[in-house]
């Protein structure tokens, strides 16, 4: 199984400051069709997960442009340009290239 | 708008069975794969199973293979998860999600399954 490793696991951030989360996979996430099915999900407290970013860098409908994704192969990053109070929650990377689909451990973003 | 509503959760004894349902609306259900993801209390997300749009292909996590069965009824816009031989470690909130383009584009609110004697 592909192991997804996120760092850091906790990220205290000052409002208005940037935040960055890294995600590394144990093997390449490039699918045989050429796509890389690496997504980022946000889970606010008490809420179900919500898709933020798909195929590395594409923002899902309604996601603010302060969220951005980048990377390739086995190394990926989610950046929040200026953290707002509503961004508090846990962020997960996940891969849907190889079965079984797997998630990172989650990174908790909180306000300092 | 897309809505996914899970039901069927509850408290069940170890070794017993439970069937979860996920009723979909706001999109053409029969055109999309669907999946289940679970989250144990205070823990992260775990992919459980996925089914293709016509039900012909199914994949499972090793942790549930042979015990859980994913199925769907496209005439009822409903996804199911039959869970047999339940164990304490199956205790979790179970979410259904749509395997759209992009994948995981919509999620339900979840239903809690507690396996306890």
Interface residues (C-beta under 8 A of the other chain):
Chain A: X1 X37 X39 X41 X43 X48 X49 X50 X51 X54 X55 X58 X60 X90 X92 X94 X96 X99 X100 X101 X102 X103 X104 X105 X106
Chain B: X37 X44 X45 X46 X47 X50 X59 X60 X61 X62 X95 X102 X103 X104 X105 X106 X107 X108 X109 X110
